[in-house]
Amino acid sequence: MKKRLLLGFICAVLLFIVMTSNDNTIVQKVTNFIVTDSNDVSCYEIATTYGFPHLESDSEKRILGKNIFFHETSCFGEKGIVLNPRQACAVESAALMNPESTIYLLFLSPSPISSETKEIIKQLSSYPNIKIRRIFPEAYTKDTPLEDWYKSGTLIKSKWRRSHMSDILRYLTLWKYGGIYLDLDVVVTTSLENLTNFAGAEDWDDVAAGVLGFSSNLLGRRMADACLRDLKKNFRGNDWGNNGPGVITRILKKICSTIYTRDMSVSRCHGFKVFPPSAFYPIHYKKWKQYFEKETINSTMDILKQARAIHVWNNLSKSTKIHINDNVPYIVIARKYCPKVFSNCNDTF
């Protein structure tokens, strides 16, 4: 009897949360349950004689602004670095659609490549414009606005250390080098090489941080600097989205003098472009399953035709397995935009 009463009470509490929360609050609460992100960041400063070359070595040559960056902030341990086919698909698509840009895949883990990932790395390395490198956060933040902040240990106290490191790195990397940052669950379907200072709205209330572009000139530097200052001032280790999309959203609301993304025009934002949701987030996170459904493939593909890239909401979709012969939108996109990875991912994508 007591167990039934307890179960009923829990259900009532959950129902109350759903009924009384706005969409963003619901996402935050759901995220608390679905995120399996380990807090292990102990590998970040470990030096080894193996692994990927150091990004900031003296022999590394970079062209400011002509870069696309991906970050993988996991610590992998003895089993070795794992890059799954969907992540690799994002990297390949960027290289395929942007041949004049250098695509950087940056790891923080010192681990060697796992046996299951060697073939994927081989396929990516066949592209002359893909470079796979490692970074050391302490050295990476040196002589930047985040140097003292990082040394203070604020990140270590975070509830989601690895995810918040990803938030930090996207803004820091664009501050250092300029270019474009992409999440590892973004498949690029058009060239991004003519884009400079831009972001994409997730909906009409928030700007997302899964696709960001800051040039290495005055406007881009000003944006990147503003984002780092906001990150230092408003970092919240117990909030999933505050330090990623929250940063760019707050900055643009100030610069554009509006709280609505639909009103963030280029002129109002002083040259910065905020694309509508259809550009990078054509399928809203609430409808993420459309990427995996064959029943609605025609209507979904019509929507995706208008996109420059697609964000597949990995935190929600990562446990959904699909066969390489399934007639679903994600498979159709992967087959076309990451052909080498797709043809070498066995039966499951």
C-alpha positions as CSV (number, residue, x, y, z in Angstrom):
1,M,0.0,0.0,0.0
2,K,2.8,2.4,0.9
3,K,4.6,1.6,-2.4
4,R,1.5,2.4,-4.3
5,L,1.0,5.7,-2.5
6,L,4.7,6.6,-3.1
7,L,4.4,5.8,-6.8
8,G,1.2,7.8,-7.1
9,F,2.9,10.8,-5.4
10,I,5.9,10.6,-7.7
11,C,3.6,10.5,-10.8
12,A,1.7,13.5,-9.5
13,V,4.9,15.5,-9.0
14,L,6.1,14.7,-12.5
15,L,2.8,15.6,-13.9
16,F,2.8,18.9,-12.0
17,I,6.3,19.7,-13.4
18,V,5.2,19.1,-17.0
19,M,1.9,21.1,-16.5
20,T,3.5,24.1,-14.9
21,S,6.8,24.4,-16.8
22,N,7.6,26.2,-20.0
23,D,9.3,24.4,-22.9
24,N,12.8,25.4,-21.9
25,T,12.3,24.3,-18.3
26,I,11.0,20.9,-19.5
27,V,14.0,20.5,-21.8
28,Q,16.3,21.3,-18.8
29,K,14.6,18.7,-16.6
30,V,14.6,16.0,-19.4
31,T,18.2,16.7,-20.1
32,N,19.0,16.0,-16.4
33,F,17.8,12.5,-17.0
34,I,19.1,11.7,-20.5
35,V,22.6,13.1,-20.3
36,T,25.0,10.3,-19.6
37,D,28.0,12.6,-19.8
38,S,30.7,11.4,-17.4
39,N,32.4,14.1,-15.3
40,D,35.8,12.5,-15.9
41,V,38.2,15.2,-17.2
42,S,41.3,13.9,-15.6
43,C,42.9,13.1,-18.9
44,Y,43.0,16.6,-20.2
45,E,46.6,17.5,-19.2
46,I,48.2,14.1,-19.5
47,A,51.1,14.1,-22.0
48,T,52.0,11.0,-24.0
49,T,54.4,10.0,-26.7
50,Y,51.5,8.6,-28.8
51,G,48.2,10.1,-29.9
52,F,47.4,12.9,-32.3
53,P,49.8,15.8,-32.9
54,H,49.4,18.9,-30.8
55,L,47.3,21.6,-32.4
56,E,49.6,24.5,-31.3
57,S,52.9,22.9,-32.0
58,D,55.5,25.0,-33.8
59,S,55.1,23.0,-37.0
60,E,51.4,23.6,-37.2
61,K,50.4,26.2,-39.8
62,R,46.9,27.6,-39.7
63,I,45.1,30.1,-41.9
64,L,43.1,32.5,-39.7
65,G,39.4,32.3,-40.5
66,K,39.5,29.6,-43.1
67,N,38.8,26.8,-40.7
68,I,35.9,24.6,-39.5
69,F,36.3,23.1,-36.0
70,F,34.8,20.1,-34.2
71,H,35.7,19.2,-30.5
72,E,35.5,15.9,-28.8
73,T,35.9,16.5,-25.0
74,S,35.6,12.9,-23.7
75,C,38.3,11.0,-21.8
76,F,38.5,7.5,-23.2
77,G,41.0,5.7,-21.1
78,E,42.6,2.4,-21.9
79,K,40.0,1.3,-24.5
80,G,41.1,4.1,-26.8
81,I,39.5,7.0,-28.6
82,V,36.1,6.1,-30.0
83,L,34.6,8.2,-32.8
84,N,31.2,6.7,-33.9
85,P,30.0,6.8,-37.5
86,R,27.5,9.6,-36.9
87,Q,30.2,11.8,-35.4
88,A,32.6,11.0,-38.3
89,C,29.8,11.7,-40.8
90,A,29.6,15.3,-39.5
91,V,33.3,15.7,-40.0
92,E,33.3,14.2,-43.5
93,S,30.3,16.2,-44.6
94,A,32.1,19.4,-43.6
95,A,35.2,18.4,-45.6
96,L,33.2,17.3,-48.6
97,M,31.1,20.4,-48.9
98,N,33.9,22.8,-48.0
99,P,37.0,21.7,-49.9
100,E,38.8,25.0,-49.6
101,S,38.5,25.0,-45.8
102,T,40.7,23.1,-43.3
103,I,38.5,20.9,-41.1
104,Y,39.9,20.4,-37.6
105,L,38.8,17.5,-35.4
106,L,40.2,18.3,-31.9
107,F,40.5,15.8,-29.1
108,L,41.4,16.4,-25.5
109,S,42.0,12.7,-24.7
110,P,45.6,11.4,-24.8
111,S,44.4,7.9,-25.6
112,P,45.4,6.0,-28.7
113,I,42.8,5.2,-31.4
114,S,40.6,2.3,-30.5
115,S,40.5,-0.7,-32.8
116,E,36.9,0.0,-33.7
117,T,37.7,3.6,-34.7
118,K,40.8,3.0,-36.8
119,E,38.9,2.4,-40.1
120,I,36.9,5.6,-39.5
121,I,40.0,7.6,-38.9
122,K,41.5,6.2,-42.0
123,Q,38.5,7.3,-44.1
124,L,38.6,10.8,-42.6
125,S,42.3,11.0,-43.1
126,S,41.9,10.4,-46.8
127,Y,40.5,13.9,-47.2
128,P,43.4,16.3,-47.6
129,N,41.6,19.1,-45.8
130,I,40.9,17.2,-42.6
131,K,43.4,17.5,-39.7
132,I,43.0,15.6,-36.4
133,R,44.8,17.2,-33.5
134,R,44.9,17.3,-29.7
135,I,44.7,20.3,-27.4
136,F,45.7,20.8,-23.8
137,P,43.2,23.1,-22.1
138,E,45.6,24.8,-19.8
139,A,48.0,25.7,-22.6
140,Y,45.1,26.5,-24.9
141,T,43.7,29.1,-22.5
142,K,47.1,30.7,-21.9
143,D,47.2,34.4,-22.9
144,T,43.4,34.5,-23.5
145,P,40.6,36.1,-21.5
146,L,39.9,32.7,-19.9
147,E,43.4,31.9,-18.6
148,D,42.9,32.9,-15.0
149,W,39.3,31.7,-15.0
150,Y,40.3,28.2,-16.1
151,K,43.1,28.0,-13.6
152,S,40.7,29.0,-10.8
153,G,39.1,25.5,-11.2
154,T,35.5,26.8,-11.9
155,L,35.0,24.1,-14.5
156,I,35.9,21.3,-12.2
157,K,33.0,22.2,-10.0
158,S,30.6,22.0,-12.9
159,K,27.8,19.4,-12.9
160,W,28.6,18.6,-16.5
161,R,32.3,19.2,-16.9
162,R,32.9,17.6,-20.3
163,S,29.8,19.2,-21.9
164,H,30.7,22.6,-20.4
165,M,34.3,22.2,-21.7
166,S,32.7,21.9,-25.1
167,D,30.8,25.1,-24.5
168,I,34.0,26.9,-23.5
169,L,36.1,25.5,-26.4
170,R,33.7,26.6,-29.2
171,Y,34.0,30.2,-28.2
172,L,37.6,30.1,-27.2
173,T,38.7,28.4,-30.5
174,L,36.8,31.0,-32.6
175,W,38.4,33.7,-30.5
176,K,41.9,32.3,-31.2
177,Y,41.6,31.5,-34.8
178,G,38.3,32.6,-36.3
179,G,36.2,30.4,-38.6
180,I,33.3,28.1,-38.0
181,Y,32.4,25.8,-35.1
182,L,30.1,22.8,-35.6
183,D,28.7,20.2,-33.2
184,L,29.5,16.6,-33.9
185,D,25.9,15.9,-34.7
186,V,25.6,18.4,-37.5
187,V,25.7,17.1,-41.1
188,V,26.7,19.8,-43.6
189,T,24.6,19.8,-46.8
190,T,25.8,23.0,-48.5
191,S,29.0,25.0,-48.7
192,L,29.6,27.3,-45.7
193,E,32.7,28.9,-47.2
194,N,31.0,32.2,-48.1
195,L,29.7,32.6,-44.5
196,T,31.6,34.7,-42.0
197,N,29.8,36.1,-38.9
198,F,26.7,34.1,-38.2
199,A,24.7,31.8,-36.0
200,G,21.3,30.0,-36.3
201,A,18.1,30.5,-34.4
202,E,16.8,27.3,-32.8
203,D,13.3,28.8,-32.6
204,W,11.9,32.3,-32.3
205,D,13.1,32.7,-28.7
206,D,16.7,31.3,-28.7
207,V,19.8,31.3,-30.8
208,A,21.6,27.9,-30.8
209,A,25.3,27.3,-30.5
210,G,25.6,24.2,-32.6
211,V,26.7,26.2,-35.6
212,L,28.7,29.4,-35.1
213,G,30.8,31.5,-37.4
214,F,33.1,34.3,-36.2
215,S,35.6,35.9,-38.6
216,S,39.1,36.8,-37.7
217,N,38.4,40.5,-38.5
218,L,36.9,43.3,-36.4
219,L,33.3,42.1,-36.1
220,G,34.2,38.5,-35.5
221,R,36.8,39.4,-32.9
222,R,34.3,41.7,-31.2
223,M,31.7,38.9,-31.1
224,A,34.2,36.3,-29.8
225,D,35.5,38.6,-27.1
226,A,32.0,39.5,-26.0
227,C,31.1,35.8,-25.7
228,L,34.2,35.0,-23.6
229,R,33.4,37.9,-21.3
230,D,29.8,36.7,-20.9
231,L,31.0,33.1,-20.3
232,K,33.3,34.2,-17.5
233,K,30.6,36.5,-15.9
234,N,27.6,34.2,-16.2
235,F,29.0,30.7,-16.1
236,R,26.7,28.3,-14.2
237,G,28.0,24.8,-13.6
238,N,24.5,23.5,-12.7
239,D,22.8,24.7,-15.9
240,W,23.1,22.6,-19.0
241,G,22.4,25.3,-21.6
242,N,23.4,28.5,-19.9
243,N,27.1,28.3,-21.1
244,G,26.5,27.3,-24.7
245,P,23.4,28.6,-26.4
246,G,22.8,30.9,-23.5
247,V,26.0,32.9,-24.2
248,I,25.3,33.7,-27.9
249,T,21.6,34.3,-27.2
250,R,22.4,36.9,-24.5
251,I,25.1,38.6,-26.6
252,L,22.9,38.9,-29.6
253,K,19.9,40.2,-27.6
254,K,22.2,43.0,-26.4
255,I,23.9,43.8,-29.8
256,C,20.6,43.6,-31.8
257,S,18.6,45.4,-29.1
258,T,15.8,42.8,-29.3
259,I,14.7,39.7,-27.4
260,Y,13.2,38.0,-30.4
261,T,15.3,36.1,-32.9
262,R,12.9,36.9,-35.7
263,D,13.8,40.6,-35.3
264,M,17.6,40.0,-35.4
265,S,18.2,41.3,-38.9
266,V,21.8,41.9,-40.3
267,S,21.3,45.7,-40.1
268,R,19.9,45.6,-36.5
269,C,22.8,43.2,-35.5
270,H,25.5,45.5,-37.0
271,G,26.5,43.0,-39.7
272,F,26.0,39.7,-37.8
273,K,23.7,37.2,-39.5
274,V,21.2,35.2,-37.5
275,F,19.7,32.5,-39.8
276,P,16.2,31.3,-39.3
277,P,15.6,27.8,-37.8
278,S,15.2,26.4,-41.3
279,A,18.9,26.9,-42.0
280,F,20.6,24.7,-39.4
281,Y,17.8,23.4,-37.2
282,P,15.0,22.5,-39.7
283,I,13.6,19.8,-37.5
284,H,12.9,21.1,-34.0
285,Y,14.2,19.1,-31.0
286,K,10.6,18.1,-30.1
287,K,10.3,16.4,-33.5
288,W,13.7,14.8,-33.7
289,K,12.2,11.4,-34.5
290,Q,11.4,12.6,-37.9
291,Y,15.0,12.0,-38.9
292,F,14.4,8.3,-38.2
293,E,10.9,7.8,-39.5
294,K,10.1,6.3,-42.9
295,E,6.4,7.1,-42.8
296,T,7.1,10.9,-43.1
297,I,10.2,10.7,-45.2
298,N,8.9,12.7,-48.2
299,S,7.6,15.7,-46.1
300,T,10.8,15.6,-44.0
301,M,13.1,15.6,-47.0
302,D,11.2,18.6,-48.4
303,I,11.9,20.5,-45.2
304,L,15.6,19.5,-45.3
305,K,16.0,20.8,-48.9
306,Q,16.0,24.3,-47.5
307,A,18.7,23.7,-44.9
308,R,22.4,24.5,-45.1
309,A,23.1,21.8,-42.5
310,I,21.1,19.6,-40.2
311,H,21.3,19.2,-36.5
312,V,20.1,15.7,-35.4
313,W,19.9,16.3,-31.7
314,N,22.3,13.6,-30.5
315,N,21.4,13.9,-26.8
316,L,17.9,12.8,-27.7
317,S,18.6,10.5,-30.7
318,K,21.8,8.7,-29.9
319,S,20.2,5.5,-28.6
320,T,18.0,5.2,-31.7
321,K,19.7,2.7,-34.0
322,I,19.0,2.5,-37.7
323,H,20.1,0.0,-40.4
324,I,22.0,1.3,-43.4
325,N,19.2,0.1,-45.7
326,D,16.4,1.9,-43.8
327,N,14.6,4.4,-45.9
328,V,14.7,7.2,-43.4
329,P,15.9,10.8,-43.8
330,Y,19.1,10.5,-41.7
331,I,20.2,7.5,-43.9
332,V,19.4,9.4,-47.1
333,I,21.4,12.4,-45.9
334,A,24.4,10.3,-44.6
335,R,24.6,8.3,-47.8
336,K,25.0,11.5,-49.9
337,Y,27.1,13.7,-47.6
338,C,29.4,11.3,-45.8
339,P,29.8,8.5,-48.4
340,K,33.1,7.1,-47.2
341,V,32.1,6.8,-43.5
342,F,28.7,5.5,-44.5
343,S,30.1,2.8,-46.7
344,N,32.3,1.6,-43.9
345,C,30.0,1.5,-40.9
346,N,28.9,-2.1,-41.2
347,D,25.1,-2.6,-40.8
348,T,24.2,0.0,-38.3
349,F,24.5,3.8,-38.6
